[in-house]
Amino acid sequence: MKPIGYWLNRTDQALTDYMNSMLAEFGLTRIAWQILNVVEDDPQATDSDVLAVLAANADAAALTGAIETIVADGWVARPEPGRLALTDDGRARLAEAAERVGAFRELSTAGITGEEYRIAVTVLERMTHNLESGAEQ
């Protein structure tokens, strides 16, 4: 059996590759999708909020580049400096993309029960906590 690190890396790469391919028709990447969801969830979102929420997903340069791309592509606007808000067009396009992401989620969890999924996430969360708190000692 391969170790957990192997499967974590393979899974993350598979998720990213599949999402990037699927979202390409919308001009999005997995990171851009995640940013749009942060902005949708928080109408007062700032660039700093996005960087903080998604720090585990990408480095600041990648996140900043993706933010600028979705601004340039009209998904979000800057109602004031440093702040991000979905445009009406961005909101409509995000709803279209969300349908595809729903199908992606079904595919990625095929054959996995809700309980198995919860257990996997709980175990990974616990491992992360163990290692992060152990690093502080």
C-alpha positions in Angstrom: 0.0 0.0 0.0 1.3 3.5 -0.9 1.6 5.9 2.0 -0.9 8.7 2.7 1.4 11.4 1.3 1.4 9.7 -2.0 -2.4 9.6 -2.2 -2.8 13.2 -0.9 -0.5 14.4 -3.7 -2.1 12.3 -6.4 -5.6 13.3 -5.3 -4.8 17.0 -5.1 -3.2 16.9 -8.6 -6.2 14.9 -10.0 -8.7 17.4 -8.5 -6.7 20.3 -9.9 -6.2 18.8 -13.4 -9.8 17.8 -13.7 -11.2 21.1 -12.4 -8.9 23.1 -14.6 -9.9 21.2 -17.6 -13.6 21.3 -16.8 -13.6 25.1 -15.9 -11.4 26.1 -18.9 -14.6 26.7 -21.0 -15.5 29.4 -18.5 -12.0 30.9 -18.5 -11.4 29.7 -14.9 -9.0 27.6 -13.0 -9.5 25.7 -9.7 -7.9 28.6 -7.8 -10.0 31.2 -9.6 -13.1 29.1 -8.7 -12.1 29.0 -5.1 -11.6 32.8 -5.1 -15.0 33.4 -6.6 -16.6 31.3 -3.9 -14.8 33.3 -1.2 -16.1 36.5 -2.8 -19.6 35.1 -3.2 -19.7 34.0 0.5 -18.5 37.4 1.7 -19.8 40.4 -0.1 -17.3 42.6 1.8 -14.3 40.4 0.8 -11.0 42.0 0.4 -7.8 40.8 -1.4 -6.4 40.2 2.1 -9.4 38.0 3.0 -8.9 35.9 -0.1 -5.2 35.5 0.6 -6.0 34.4 4.2 -8.8 32.0 3.5 -7.0 30.3 0.6 -3.4 30.4 2.0 -3.3 26.6 2.2 -4.4 26.3 -1.5 -1.9 28.5 -3.2 0.9 31.0 -2.6 0.2 34.8 -2.5 1.6 35.4 -6.0 -0.7 32.7 -7.6 -3.8 34.0 -5.7 -3.0 37.6 -6.6 -2.6 36.7 -10.2 -5.9 34.8 -10.2 -7.6 37.7 -8.6 -6.4 40.1 -11.3 -7.5 37.6 -14.0 -11.1 37.4 -12.7 -11.2 41.2 -12.3 -10.0 41.6 -15.9 -12.5 39.0 -17.1 -15.4 40.8 -15.5 -16.3 38.1 -12.9 -15.6 40.6 -10.1 -15.3 44.3 -9.7 -13.5 46.5 -7.2 -16.1 48.7 -5.7 -13.3 50.3 -3.7 -9.5 49.7 -3.6 -8.7 46.3 -2.2 -12.3 45.1 -2.1 -13.9 42.5 -4.4 -17.5 42.0 -5.4 -19.1 39.7 -7.9 -20.5 41.5 -10.9 -24.1 40.6 -12.1 -22.5 38.9 -15.1 -20.0 37.1 -12.8 -22.8 35.9 -10.6 -24.7 34.5 -13.6 -21.6 32.8 -15.0 -20.7 31.4 -11.6 -24.1 29.7 -11.4 -23.5 28.1 -14.8 -20.1 26.9 -13.7 -21.5 25.6 -10.4 -23.6 23.1 -12.3 -20.5 21.6 -13.8 -18.7 21.6 -10.5 -21.7 19.7 -9.0 -21.2 17.0 -11.6 -17.5 17.0 -10.9 -18.2 16.5 -7.2 -20.5 13.5 -8.0 -17.8 12.0 -10.2 -15.1 12.5 -7.6 -17.1 10.9 -4.8 -18.6 8.0 -6.8 -18.7 4.8 -4.7 -17.9 6.8 -1.5 -20.6 7.0 1.1 -21.3 10.2 3.0 -19.9 8.5 6.1 -16.7 7.4 4.4 -16.2 11.0 3.1 -16.8 12.5 6.5 -14.3 10.0 8.1 -11.7 10.8 5.4 -12.0 14.5 6.0 -12.0 14.1 9.8 -8.8 11.9 9.7 -7.0 14.4 7.4 -8.1 17.3 9.6 -6.8 15.5 12.7 -3.5 14.6 11.1 -3.0 18.3 10.1 -3.8 19.5 13.6 -1.4 16.9 15.1 1.4 18.1 12.8 0.8 21.8 13.1 0.5 21.7 16.8 3.5 19.4 17.0 5.6 21.9 15.0 4.8 24.6 17.6 6.4 22.6 20.4 
